[in-house]
Amino acid sequence: MPVISRFYGIEISMYYDDHNPPHFHAKYGEYKILVDIKRARVIEGFMPSSQTKLVLAWAIIRKDELIKDWELAKMMEQLEKIEPLR
């Protein structure tokens, strides 16, 4: 599962050829969530509120890049790194 971004102790990654809807995985310590890219909402898992807000804000800002990586993953091509939240 390629890591496409890291910020504030949060790791963002995508699986190749993953199921719909388009989403990414976020991990913070022992916590994990799946985030719907198009709706910028948590679809599975739990993460503390502060970190969840950071992930969702980042997802809104980087939506186009996330969709592009999702399409690359579907074609089994190398994913591009995405600028972290600063």
HTML snippet that shows the backbone in 3Dmol.js (N, CA, C, O; Angstrom):
<script src="https://3Dmol.org/build/3Dmol-min.js"></script>
<div id="view" style="width:600px;height:400px;position:relative"></div>
<script>
const pdb = `
ATOM      1  N   MET A   1       0.860  -1.177   0.000  1.00  0.00           N
ATOM      2  CA  MET A   1       0.000   0.000   0.000  1.00  0.00           C
ATOM      3  C   MET A   1       0.899   1.231   0.000  1.00  0.00           C
ATOM      4  O   MET A   1       1.493   1.552   1.029  1.00  0.00           O
ATOM      5  N   PRO A   2       1.014   1.929  -1.134  1.00  0.00           N
ATOM      6  CA  PRO A   2       1.893   3.095  -1.214  1.00  0.00           C
ATOM      7  C   PRO A   2       1.431   4.271  -0.342  1.00  0.00           C
ATOM      8  O   PRO A   2       0.253   4.626  -0.324  1.00  0.00           O
ATOM      9  N   VAL A   3       2.377   4.852   0.367  1.00  0.00           N
ATOM     10  CA  VAL A   3       2.121   6.058   1.153  1.00  0.00           C
ATOM     11  C   VAL A   3       2.251   7.235   0.201  1.00  0.00           C
ATOM     12  O   VAL A   3       3.271   7.388  -0.471  1.00  0.00           O
ATOM     13  N   ILE A   4       1.208   8.072   0.143  1.00  0.00           N
ATOM     14  CA  ILE A   4       1.231   9.203  -0.780  1.00  0.00           C
ATOM     15  C   ILE A   4       1.446  10.538  -0.073  1.00  0.00           C
ATOM     16  O   ILE A   4       1.756  11.537  -0.723  1.00  0.00           O
ATOM     17  N   SER A   5       1.284  10.566   1.264  1.00  0.00           N
ATOM     18  CA  SER A   5       1.536  11.794   2.007  1.00  0.00           C
ATOM     19  C   SER A   5       1.677  11.478   3.493  1.00  0.00           C
ATOM     20  O   SER A   5       1.182  10.464   3.985  1.00  0.00           O
ATOM     21  N   ARG A   6       2.374  12.386   4.195  1.00  0.00           N
ATOM     22  CA  ARG A   6       2.521  12.299   5.651  1.00  0.00           C
ATOM     23  C   ARG A   6       2.497  13.710   6.219  1.00  0.00           C
ATOM     24  O   ARG A   6       3.153  14.612   5.697  1.00  0.00           O
ATOM     25  N   PHE A   7       1.735  13.892   7.289  1.00  0.00           N
ATOM     26  CA  PHE A   7       1.720  15.195   7.974  1.00  0.00           C
ATOM     27  C   PHE A   7       1.183  15.019   9.390  1.00  0.00           C
ATOM     28  O   PHE A   7       0.260  14.242   9.632  1.00  0.00           O
ATOM     29  N   TYR A   8       1.778  15.753  10.311  1.00  0.00           N
ATOM     30  CA  TYR A   8       1.351  15.756  11.716  1.00  0.00           C
ATOM     31  C   TYR A   8       1.160  14.351  12.297  1.00  0.00           C
ATOM     32  O   TYR A   8       0.231  14.115  13.069  1.00  0.00           O
ATOM     33  N   GLY A   9       2.029  13.437  11.927  1.00  0.00           N
ATOM     34  CA  GLY A   9       1.953  12.066  12.432  1.00  0.00           C
ATOM     35  C   GLY A   9       0.913  11.201  11.747  1.00  0.00           C
ATOM     36  O   GLY A   9       0.669  10.068  12.164  1.00  0.00           O
ATOM     37  N   ILE A  10       0.301  11.729  10.701  1.00  0.00           N
ATOM     38  CA  ILE A  10      -0.737  11.008   9.956  1.00  0.00           C
ATOM     39  C   ILE A  10      -0.131  10.505   8.649  1.00  0.00           C
ATOM     40  O   ILE A  10       0.576  11.235   7.955  1.00  0.00           O
ATOM     41  N   GLU A  11      -0.419   9.254   8.329  1.00  0.00           N
ATOM     42  CA  GLU A  11       0.073   8.642   7.093  1.00  0.00           C
ATOM     43  C   GLU A  11      -1.113   8.384   6.163  1.00  0.00           C
ATOM     44  O   GLU A  11      -2.104   7.769   6.556  1.00  0.00           O
ATOM     45  N   ILE A  12      -0.993   8.864   4.922  1.00  0.00           N
ATOM     46  CA  ILE A  12      -2.058   8.712   3.931  1.00  0.00           C
ATOM     47  C   ILE A  12      -1.589   7.728   2.866  1.00  0.00           C
ATOM     48  O   ILE A  12      -0.484   7.861   2.339  1.00  0.00           O
ATOM     49  N   SER A  13      -2.423   6.739   2.548  1.00  0.00           N
ATOM     50  CA  SER A  13      -2.036   5.737   1.551  1.00  0.00           C
ATOM     51  C   SER A  13      -3.248   5.270   0.753  1.00  0.00           C
ATOM     52  O   SER A  13      -4.399   5.523   1.109  1.00  0.00           O
ATOM     53  N   MET A  14      -2.936   4.570  -0.351  1.00  0.00           N
ATOM     54  CA  MET A  14      -3.963   3.968  -1.213  1.00  0.00           C
ATOM     55  C   MET A  14      -3.506   2.577  -1.595  1.00  0.00           C
ATOM     56  O   MET A  14      -2.314   2.317  -1.759  1.00  0.00           O
ATOM     57  N   TYR A  15      -4.479   1.683  -1.735  1.00  0.00           N
ATOM     58  CA  TYR A  15      -4.221   0.349  -2.267  1.00  0.00           C
ATOM     59  C   TYR A  15      -4.383   0.381  -3.780  1.00  0.00           C
ATOM     60  O   TYR A  15      -5.183   1.151  -4.311  1.00  0.00           O
ATOM     61  N   TYR A  16      -3.622  -0.456  -4.467  1.00  0.00           N
ATOM     62  CA  TYR A  16      -3.834  -0.633  -5.895  1.00  0.00           C
ATOM     63  C   TYR A  16      -5.092  -1.464  -6.097  1.00  0.00           C
ATOM     64  O   TYR A  16      -5.346  -2.418  -5.361  1.00  0.00           O
ATOM     65  N   ASP A  17      -5.875  -1.091  -7.101  1.00  0.00           N
ATOM     66  CA  ASP A  17      -7.064  -1.840  -7.493  1.00  0.00           C
ATOM     67  C   ASP A  17      -8.016  -2.076  -6.319  1.00  0.00           C
ATOM     68  O   ASP A  17      -8.542  -3.176  -6.148  1.00  0.00           O
ATOM     69  N   ASP A  18      -8.232  -1.028  -5.509  1.00  0.00           N
ATOM     70  CA  ASP A  18      -9.122  -1.093  -4.348  1.00  0.00           C
ATOM     71  C   ASP A  18     -10.581  -0.945  -4.795  1.00  0.00           C
ATOM     72  O   ASP A  18     -10.851  -0.569  -5.935  1.00  0.00           O
ATOM     73  N   HIS A  19     -11.502  -1.240  -3.900  1.00  0.00           N
ATOM     74  CA  HIS A  19     -12.944  -1.179  -4.171  1.00  0.00           C
ATOM     75  C   HIS A  19     -13.451   0.265  -4.211  1.00  0.00           C
ATOM     76  O   HIS A  19     -12.823   1.173  -3.667  1.00  0.00           O
ATOM     77  N   ASN A  20     -14.594   0.454  -4.862  1.00  0.00           N
ATOM     78  CA  ASN A  20     -15.265   1.754  -4.865  1.00  0.00           C
ATOM     79  C   ASN A  20     -16.028   1.947  -3.565  1.00  0.00           C
ATOM     80  O   ASN A  20     -16.333   0.955  -2.904  1.00  0.00           O
ATOM     81  N   PRO A  21     -16.351   3.161  -3.164  1.00  0.00           N
ATOM     82  CA  PRO A  21     -16.103   4.429  -3.832  1.00  0.00           C
ATOM     83  C   PRO A  21     -14.625   4.818  -3.729  1.00  0.00           C
ATOM     84  O   PRO A  21     -13.899   4.283  -2.891  1.00  0.00           O
ATOM     85  N   PRO A  22     -14.181   5.748  -4.579  1.00  0.00           N
ATOM     86  CA  PRO A  22     -12.800   6.214  -4.492  1.00  0.00           C
ATOM     87  C   PRO A  22     -12.500   6.713  -3.077  1.00  0.00           C
ATOM     88  O   PRO A  22     -13.216   7.556  -2.536  1.00  0.00           O
ATOM     89  N   HIS A  23     -11.440   6.182  -2.497  1.00  0.00           N
ATOM     90  CA  HIS A  23     -11.126   6.519  -1.112  1.00  0.00           C
ATOM     91  C   HIS A  23      -9.627   6.372  -0.858  1.00  0.00           C
ATOM     92  O   HIS A  23      -8.884   5.846  -1.687  1.00  0.00           O
ATOM     93  N   PHE A  24      -9.205   6.852   0.311  1.00  0.00           N
ATOM     94  CA  PHE A  24      -7.836   6.634   0.758  1.00  0.00           C
ATOM     95  C   PHE A  24      -7.867   6.198   2.213  1.00  0.00           C
ATOM     96  O   PHE A  24      -8.882   6.323   2.898  1.00  0.00           O
ATOM     97  N   HIS A  25      -6.743   5.690   2.663  1.00  0.00           N
ATOM     98  CA  HIS A  25      -6.582   5.219   4.028  1.00  0.00           C
ATOM     99  C   HIS A  25      -5.726   6.218   4.795  1.00  0.00           C
ATOM    100  O   HIS A  25      -4.707   6.685   4.286  1.00  0.00           O
ATOM    101  N   ALA A  26      -6.136   6.544   6.012  1.00  0.00           N
ATOM    102  CA  ALA A  26      -5.349   7.425   6.874  1.00  0.00           C
ATOM    103  C   ALA A  26      -5.069   6.673   8.168  1.00  0.00           C
ATOM    104  O   ALA A  26      -5.948   6.015   8.725  1.00  0.00           O
ATOM    105  N   LYS A  27      -3.835   6.781   8.634  1.00  0.00           N
ATOM    106  CA  LYS A  27      -3.425   6.093   9.861  1.00  0.00           C
ATOM    107  C   LYS A  27      -2.745   7.109  10.780  1.00  0.00           C
ATOM    108  O   LYS A  27      -1.912   7.905  10.349  1.00  0.00           O
ATOM    109  N   TYR A  28      -3.121   7.057  12.043  1.00  0.00           N
ATOM    110  CA  TYR A  28      -2.522   7.904  13.069  1.00  0.00           C
ATOM    111  C   TYR A  28      -2.318   7.020  14.296  1.00  0.00           C
ATOM    112  O   TYR A  28      -3.266   6.732  15.028  1.00  0.00           O
ATOM    113  N   GLY A  29      -1.084   6.594  14.513  1.00  0.00           N
ATOM    114  CA  GLY A  29      -0.822   5.657  15.607  1.00  0.00           C
ATOM    115  C   GLY A  29      -1.622   4.385  15.397  1.00  0.00           C
ATOM    116  O   GLY A  29      -1.502   3.731  14.361  1.00  0.00           O
ATOM    117  N   GLU A  30      -2.433   4.036  16.375  1.00  0.00           N
ATOM    118  CA  GLU A  30      -3.248   2.818  16.298  1.00  0.00           C
ATOM    119  C   GLU A  30      -4.583   3.037  15.574  1.00  0.00           C
ATOM    120  O   GLU A  30      -5.327   2.085  15.341  1.00  0.00           O
ATOM    121  N   TYR A  31      -4.881   4.282  15.224  1.00  0.00           N
ATOM    122  CA  TYR A  31      -6.161   4.618  14.612  1.00  0.00           C
ATOM    123  C   TYR A  31      -6.076   4.580  13.086  1.00  0.00           C
ATOM    124  O   TYR A  31      -5.061   4.943  12.491  1.00  0.00           O
ATOM    125  N   LYS A  32      -7.178   4.129  12.472  1.00  0.00           N
ATOM    126  CA  LYS A  32      -7.246   4.051  11.012  1.00  0.00           C
ATOM    127  C   LYS A  32      -8.633   4.458  10.542  1.00  0.00           C
ATOM    128  O   LYS A  32      -9.641   4.101  11.152  1.00  0.00           O
ATOM    129  N   ILE A  33      -8.668   5.216   9.441  1.00  0.00           N
ATOM    130  CA  ILE A  33      -9.944   5.560   8.814  1.00  0.00           C
ATOM    131  C   ILE A  33      -9.827   5.413   7.296  1.00  0.00           C
ATOM    132  O   ILE A  33      -8.737   5.489   6.729  1.00  0.00           O
ATOM    133  N   LEU A  34     -10.965   5.205   6.664  1.00  0.00           N
ATOM    134  CA  LEU A  34     -11.090   5.252   5.213  1.00  0.00           C
ATOM    135  C   LEU A  34     -11.883   6.512   4.906  1.00  0.00           C
ATOM    136  O   LEU A  34     -12.905   6.778   5.539  1.00  0.00           O
ATOM    137  N   VAL A  35     -11.412   7.288   3.936  1.00  0.00           N
ATOM    138  CA  VAL A  35     -12.054   8.562   3.602  1.00  0.00           C
ATOM    139  C   VAL A  35     -12.514   8.558   2.157  1.00  0.00           C
ATOM    140  O   VAL A  35     -11.726   8.311   1.244  1.00  0.00           O
ATOM    141  N   ASP A  36     -13.785   8.832   1.956  1.00  0.00           N
ATOM    142  CA  ASP A  36     -14.369   8.990   0.626  1.00  0.00           C
ATOM    143  C   ASP A  36     -13.789  10.263   0.024  1.00  0.00           C
ATOM    144  O   ASP A  36     -13.943  11.342   0.596  1.00  0.00           O
ATOM    145  N   ILE A  37     -13.129  10.152  -1.115  1.00  0.00           N
ATOM    146  CA  ILE A  37     -12.454  11.300  -1.728  1.00  0.00           C
ATOM    147  C   ILE A  37     -13.459  12.336  -2.222  1.00  0.00           C
ATOM    148  O   ILE A  37     -13.283  13.527  -1.966  1.00  0.00           O
ATOM    149  N   LYS A  38     -14.484  11.919  -2.909  1.00  0.00           N
ATOM    150  CA  LYS A  38     -15.430  12.858  -3.513  1.00  0.00           C
ATOM    151  C   LYS A  38     -16.261  13.611  -2.485  1.00  0.00           C
ATOM    152  O   LYS A  38     -16.620  14.769  -2.700  1.00  0.00           O
ATOM    153  N   ARG A  39     -16.566  12.961  -1.375  1.00  0.00           N
ATOM    154  CA  ARG A  39     -17.410  13.597  -0.346  1.00  0.00           C
ATOM    155  C   ARG A  39     -16.617  14.112   0.858  1.00  0.00           C
ATOM    156  O   ARG A  39     -17.165  14.799   1.720  1.00  0.00           O
ATOM    157  N   ALA A  40     -15.339  13.779   0.910  1.00  0.00           N
ATOM    158  CA  ALA A  40     -14.483  14.175   2.037  1.00  0.00           C
ATOM    159  C   ALA A  40     -15.157  13.831   3.368  1.00  0.00           C
ATOM    160  O   ALA A  40     -15.365  14.691   4.224  1.00  0.00           O
ATOM    161  N   ARG A  41     -15.491  12.546   3.511  1.00  0.00           N
ATOM    162  CA  ARG A  41     -16.099  12.084   4.767  1.00  0.00           C
ATOM    163  C   ARG A  41     -15.561  10.702   5.113  1.00  0.00           C
ATOM    164  O   ARG A  41     -15.164   9.930   4.241  1.00  0.00           O
ATOM    165  N   VAL A  42     -15.560  10.416   6.399  1.00  0.00           N
ATOM    166  CA  VAL A  42     -15.096   9.117   6.878  1.00  0.00           C
ATOM    167  C   VAL A  42     -16.152   8.073   6.547  1.00  0.00           C
ATOM    168  O   VAL A  42     -17.333   8.254   6.843  1.00  0.00           O
ATOM    169  N   ILE A  43     -15.715   6.970   5.927  1.00  0.00           N
ATOM    170  CA  ILE A  43     -16.661   5.900   5.597  1.00  0.00           C
ATOM    171  C   ILE A  43     -16.425   4.658   6.441  1.00  0.00           C
ATOM    172  O   ILE A  43     -17.247   3.742   6.447  1.00  0.00           O
ATOM    173  N   GLU A  44     -15.305   4.626   7.154  1.00  0.00           N
ATOM    174  CA  GLU A  44     -15.015   3.471   8.012  1.00  0.00           C
ATOM    175  C   GLU A  44     -13.904   3.842   8.986  1.00  0.00           C
ATOM    176  O   GLU A  44     -13.011   4.623   8.659  1.00  0.00           O
ATOM    177  N   GLY A  45     -13.970   3.273  10.186  1.00  0.00           N
ATOM    178  CA  GLY A  45     -12.908   3.428  11.161  1.00  0.00           C
ATOM    179  C   GLY A  45     -13.097   4.608  12.101  1.00  0.00           C
ATOM    180  O   GLY A  45     -14.115   5.299  12.076  1.00  0.00           O
ATOM    181  N   PHE A  46     -12.074   4.815  12.937  1.00  0.00           N
ATOM    182  CA  PHE A  46     -12.104   5.888  13.934  1.00  0.00           C
ATOM    183  C   PHE A  46     -10.714   6.484  14.091  1.00  0.00           C
ATOM    184  O   PHE A  46      -9.702   5.790  14.003  1.00  0.00           O
ATOM    185  N   MET A  47     -10.697   7.796  14.325  1.00  0.00           N
ATOM    186  CA  MET A  47      -9.477   8.541  14.590  1.00  0.00           C
ATOM    187  C   MET A  47      -9.888   9.713  15.486  1.00  0.00           C
ATOM    188  O   MET A  47     -11.005  10.214  15.355  1.00  0.00           O
ATOM    189  N   PRO A  48      -9.016  10.162  16.391  1.00  0.00           N
ATOM    190  CA  PRO A  48      -9.386  11.312  17.221  1.00  0.00           C
ATOM    191  C   PRO A  48      -9.859  12.504  16.373  1.00  0.00           C
ATOM    192  O   PRO A  48      -9.391  12.715  15.254  1.00  0.00           O
ATOM    193  N   SER A  49     -10.773  13.255  16.921  1.00  0.00           N
ATOM    194  CA  SER A  49     -11.423  14.355  16.213  1.00  0.00           C
ATOM    195  C   SER A  49     -10.439  15.347  15.588  1.00  0.00           C
ATOM    196  O   SER A  49     -10.620  15.741  14.436  1.00  0.00           O
ATOM    197  N   SER A  50      -9.419  15.752  16.315  1.00  0.00           N
ATOM    198  CA  SER A  50      -8.456  16.736  15.791  1.00  0.00           C
ATOM    199  C   SER A  50      -7.766  16.231  14.533  1.00  0.00           C
ATOM    200  O   SER A  50      -7.635  16.961  13.550  1.00  0.00           O
ATOM    201  N   GLN A  51      -7.327  14.983  14.567  1.00  0.00           N
ATOM    202  CA  GLN A  51      -6.642  14.408  13.406  1.00  0.00           C
ATOM    203  C   GLN A  51      -7.623  14.160  12.257  1.00  0.00           C
ATOM    204  O   GLN A  51      -7.269  14.345  11.092  1.00  0.00           O
ATOM    205  N   THR A  52      -8.832  13.750  12.571  1.00  0.00           N
ATOM    206  CA  THR A  52      -9.842  13.549  11.532  1.00  0.00           C
ATOM    207  C   THR A  52     -10.110  14.858  10.803  1.00  0.00           C
ATOM    208  O   THR A  52     -10.208  14.876   9.577  1.00  0.00           O
ATOM    209  N   LYS A  53     -10.228  15.948  11.547  1.00  0.00           N
ATOM    210  CA  LYS A  53     -10.462  17.260  10.921  1.00  0.00           C
ATOM    211  C   LYS A  53      -9.312  17.647  10.004  1.00  0.00           C
ATOM    212  O   LYS A  53      -9.539  18.204   8.929  1.00  0.00           O
ATOM    213  N   LEU A  54      -8.086  17.359  10.413  1.00  0.00           N
ATOM    214  CA  LEU A  54      -6.925  17.650   9.564  1.00  0.00           C
ATOM    215  C   LEU A  54      -6.975  16.841   8.274  1.00  0.00           C
ATOM    216  O   LEU A  54      -6.739  17.371   7.188  1.00  0.00           O
ATOM    217  N   VAL A  55      -7.283  15.560   8.401  1.00  0.00           N
ATOM    218  CA  VAL A  55      -7.347  14.680   7.230  1.00  0.00           C
ATOM    219  C   VAL A  55      -8.445  15.151   6.272  1.00  0.00           C
ATOM    220  O   VAL A  55      -8.224  15.205   5.062  1.00  0.00           O
ATOM    221  N   LEU A  56      -9.599  15.485   6.789  1.00  0.00           N
ATOM    222  CA  LEU A  56     -10.705  15.903   5.920  1.00  0.00           C
ATOM    223  C   LEU A  56     -10.425  17.246   5.256  1.00  0.00           C
ATOM    224  O   LEU A  56     -10.772  17.443   4.091  1.00  0.00           O
ATOM    225  N   ALA A  57      -9.802  18.169   5.982  1.00  0.00           N
ATOM    226  CA  ALA A  57      -9.428  19.462   5.391  1.00  0.00           C
ATOM    227  C   ALA A  57      -8.424  19.241   4.260  1.00  0.00           C
ATOM    228  O   ALA A  57      -8.543  19.837   3.189  1.00  0.00           O
ATOM    229  N   TRP A  58      -7.436  18.380   4.507  1.00  0.00           N
ATOM    230  CA  TRP A  58      -6.441  18.058   3.491  1.00  0.00           C
ATOM    231  C   TRP A  58      -7.107  17.422   2.275  1.00  0.00           C
ATOM    232  O   TRP A  58      -6.753  17.733   1.138  1.00  0.00           O
ATOM    233  N   ALA A  59      -8.070  16.533   2.511  1.00  0.00           N
ATOM    234  CA  ALA A  59      -8.765  15.847   1.413  1.00  0.00           C
ATOM    235  C   ALA A  59      -9.524  16.836   0.532  1.00  0.00           C
ATOM    236  O   ALA A  59      -9.577  16.663  -0.686  1.00  0.00           O
ATOM    237  N   ILE A  60     -10.099  17.851   1.123  1.00  0.00           N
ATOM    238  CA  ILE A  60     -10.817  18.875   0.353  1.00  0.00           C
ATOM    239  C   ILE A  60      -9.828  19.667  -0.508  1.00  0.00           C
ATOM    240  O   ILE A  60     -10.066  19.904  -1.693  1.00  0.00           O
ATOM    241  N   ILE A  61      -8.727  20.068   0.107  1.00  0.00           N
ATOM    242  CA  ILE A  61      -7.711  20.856  -0.598  1.00  0.00           C
ATOM    243  C   ILE A  61      -7.077  20.054  -1.737  1.00  0.00           C
ATOM    244  O   ILE A  61      -6.805  20.604  -2.804  1.00  0.00           O
ATOM    245  N   ARG A  62      -6.844  18.770  -1.518  1.00  0.00           N
ATOM    246  CA  ARG A  62      -6.103  17.928  -2.470  1.00  0.00           C
ATOM    247  C   ARG A  62      -6.989  16.968  -3.265  1.00  0.00           C
ATOM    248  O   ARG A  62      -6.504  15.967  -3.793  1.00  0.00           O
ATOM    249  N   LYS A  63      -8.279  17.269  -3.351  1.00  0.00           N
ATOM    250  CA  LYS A  63      -9.233  16.369  -4.000  1.00  0.00           C
ATOM    251  C   LYS A  63      -8.811  15.971  -5.416  1.00  0.00           C
ATOM    252  O   LYS A  63      -8.827  14.785  -5.745  1.00  0.00           O
ATOM    253  N   ASP A  64      -8.439  16.926  -6.249  1.00  0.00           N
ATOM    254  CA  ASP A  64      -8.076  16.621  -7.636  1.00  0.00           C
ATOM    255  C   ASP A  64      -6.875  15.680  -7.704  1.00  0.00           C
ATOM    256  O   ASP A  64      -6.851  14.757  -8.519  1.00  0.00           O
ATOM    257  N   GLU A  65      -5.882  15.913  -6.852  1.00  0.00           N
ATOM    258  CA  GLU A  65      -4.694  15.059  -6.832  1.00  0.00           C
ATOM    259  C   GLU A  65      -5.030  13.660  -6.327  1.00  0.00           C
ATOM    260  O   GLU A  65      -4.476  12.669  -6.803  1.00  0.00           O
ATOM    261  N   LEU A  66      -5.939  13.589  -5.361  1.00  0.00           N
ATOM    262  CA  LEU A  66      -6.363  12.289  -4.841  1.00  0.00           C
ATOM    263  C   LEU A  66      -7.104  11.484  -5.913  1.00  0.00           C
ATOM    264  O   LEU A  66      -6.880  10.283  -6.062  1.00  0.00           O
ATOM    265  N   ILE A  67      -7.980  12.152  -6.651  1.00  0.00           N
ATOM    266  CA  ILE A  67      -8.698  11.472  -7.742  1.00  0.00           C
ATOM    267  C   ILE A  67      -7.697  10.981  -8.780  1.00  0.00           C
ATOM    268  O   ILE A  67      -7.826   9.866  -9.287  1.00  0.00           O
ATOM    269  N   LYS A  68      -6.706  11.801  -9.097  1.00  0.00           N
ATOM    270  CA  LYS A  68      -5.690  11.392 -10.070  1.00  0.00           C
ATOM    271  C   LYS A  68      -4.953  10.145  -9.577  1.00  0.00           C
ATOM    272  O   LYS A  68      -4.751   9.204 -10.345  1.00  0.00           O
ATOM    273  N   ASP A  69      -4.548  10.130  -8.298  1.00  0.00           N
ATOM    274  CA  ASP A  69      -3.874   8.944  -7.757  1.00  0.00           C
ATOM    275  C   ASP A  69      -4.807   7.735  -7.754  1.00  0.00           C
ATOM    276  O   ASP A  69      -4.362   6.617  -8.013  1.00  0.00           O
ATOM    277  N   TRP A  70      -6.082   7.939  -7.468  1.00  0.00           N
ATOM    278  CA  TRP A  70      -7.043   6.832  -7.500  1.00  0.00           C
ATOM    279  C   TRP A  70      -7.071   6.201  -8.894  1.00  0.00           C
ATOM    280  O   TRP A  70      -7.057   4.978  -9.033  1.00  0.00           O
ATOM    281  N   GLU A  71      -7.112   7.052  -9.923  1.00  0.00           N
ATOM    282  CA  GLU A  71      -7.122   6.554 -11.295  1.00  0.00           C
ATOM    283  C   GLU A  71      -5.818   5.823 -11.632  1.00  0.00           C
ATOM    284  O   GLU A  71      -5.840   4.788 -12.299  1.00  0.00           O
ATOM    285  N   LEU A  72      -4.695   6.356 -11.176  1.00  0.00           N
ATOM    286  CA  LEU A  72      -3.412   5.677 -11.385  1.00  0.00           C
ATOM    287  C   LEU A  72      -3.416   4.307 -10.712  1.00  0.00           C
ATOM    288  O   LEU A  72      -2.950   3.325 -11.289  1.00  0.00           O
ATOM    289  N   ALA A  73      -3.942   4.244  -9.494  1.00  0.00           N
ATOM    290  CA  ALA A  73      -3.999   2.974  -8.760  1.00  0.00           C
ATOM    291  C   ALA A  73      -4.858   1.957  -9.509  1.00  0.00           C
ATOM    292  O   ALA A  73      -4.514   0.777  -9.562  1.00  0.00           O
ATOM    293  N   LYS A  74      -5.958   2.399 -10.079  1.00  0.00           N
ATOM    294  CA  LYS A  74      -6.833   1.504 -10.838  1.00  0.00           C
ATOM    295  C   LYS A  74      -6.114   0.926 -12.056  1.00  0.00           C
ATOM    296  O   LYS A  74      -6.401  -0.193 -12.480  1.00  0.00           O
ATOM    297  N   MET A  75      -5.172   1.701 -12.617  1.00  0.00           N
ATOM    298  CA  MET A  75      -4.415   1.247 -13.777  1.00  0.00           C
ATOM    299  C   MET A  75      -3.106   0.558 -13.366  1.00  0.00           C
ATOM    300  O   MET A  75      -2.277   0.219 -14.209  1.00  0.00           O
ATOM    301  N   MET A  76      -2.940   0.357 -12.042  1.00  0.00           N
ATOM    302  CA  MET A  76      -1.744  -0.294 -11.496  1.00  0.00           C
ATOM    303  C   MET A  76      -0.463   0.470 -11.844  1.00  0.00           C
ATOM    304  O   MET A  76       0.585  -0.137 -12.063  1.00  0.00           O
ATOM    305  N   GLU A  77      -0.551   1.787 -11.892  1.00  0.00           N
ATOM    306  CA  GLU A  77       0.601   2.633 -12.170  1.00  0.00           C
ATOM    307  C   GLU A  77       1.097   3.281 -10.882  1.00  0.00           C
ATOM    308  O   GLU A  77       0.387   3.329  -9.878  1.00  0.00           O
ATOM    309  N   GLN A  78       2.323   3.774 -10.933  1.00  0.00           N
ATOM    310  CA  GLN A  78       2.922   4.380  -9.746  1.00  0.00           C
ATOM    311  C   GLN A  78       2.145   5.618  -9.326  1.00  0.00           C
ATOM    312  O   GLN A  78       1.819   6.472 -10.151  1.00  0.00           O
ATOM    313  N   LEU A  79       1.852   5.706  -8.029  1.00  0.00           N
ATOM    314  CA  LEU A  79       1.125   6.848  -7.502  1.00  0.00           C
ATOM    315  C   LEU A  79       2.068   8.016  -7.279  1.00  0.00           C
ATOM    316  O   LEU A  79       3.265   7.835  -7.058  1.00  0.00           O
ATOM    317  N   GLU A  80       1.509   9.216  -7.341  1.00  0.00           N
ATOM    318  CA  GLU A  80       2.295  10.421  -7.114  1.00  0.00           C
ATOM    319  C   GLU A  80       2.161  10.866  -5.671  1.00  0.00           C
ATOM    320  O   GLU A  80       1.089  10.753  -5.076  1.00  0.00           O
ATOM    321  N   LYS A  81       3.250  11.373  -5.108  1.00  0.00           N
ATOM    322  CA  LYS A  81       3.211  11.937  -3.754  1.00  0.00           C
ATOM    323  C   LYS A  81       2.365  13.202  -3.798  1.00  0.00           C
ATOM    324  O   LYS A  81       2.359  13.927  -4.793  1.00  0.00           O
ATOM    325  N   ILE A  82       1.657  13.454  -2.713  1.00  0.00           N
ATOM    326  CA  ILE A  82       0.802  14.630  -2.614  1.00  0.00           C
ATOM    327  C   ILE A  82       1.304  15.499  -1.461  1.00  0.00           C
ATOM    328  O   ILE A  82       1.624  15.006  -0.380  1.00  0.00           O
ATOM    329  N   GLU A  83       1.363  16.788  -1.720  1.00  0.00           N
ATOM    330  CA  GLU A  83       1.861  17.758  -0.742  1.00  0.00           C
ATOM    331  C   GLU A  83       1.115  17.599   0.595  1.00  0.00           C
ATOM    332  O   GLU A  83      -0.112  17.506   0.622  1.00  0.00           O
ATOM    333  N   PRO A  84       1.868  17.571   1.688  1.00  0.00           N
ATOM    334  CA  PRO A  84       1.224  17.429   3.006  1.00  0.00           C
ATOM    335  C   PRO A  84       0.543  18.728   3.443  1.00  0.00           C
ATOM    336  O   PRO A  84       0.757  19.792   2.862  1.00  0.00           O
ATOM    337  N   LEU A  85      -0.271  18.608   4.468  1.00  0.00           N
ATOM    338  CA  LEU A  85      -0.880  19.764   5.108  1.00  0.00           C
ATOM    339  C   LEU A  85       0.178  20.450   5.930  1.00  0.00           C
ATOM    340  O   LEU A  85       0.931  19.786   6.643  1.00  0.00           O
ATOM    341  N   ARG A  86       0.256  21.750   5.853  1.00  0.00           N
ATOM    342  CA  ARG A  86       1.273  22.506   6.627  1.00  0.00           C
ATOM    343  C   ARG A  86       0.625  23.562   7.481  1.00  0.00           C
ATOM    344  O   ARG A  86       1.316  24.289   8.194  1.00  0.00           O
TER     345      ARG A  86
END
`;
const viewer = $3Dmol.createViewer("view");
viewer.addModel(pdb, "pdb");
viewer.setStyle({}, {cartoon: {color: "spectrum"}});
viewer.zoomTo();
viewer.render();
</script>
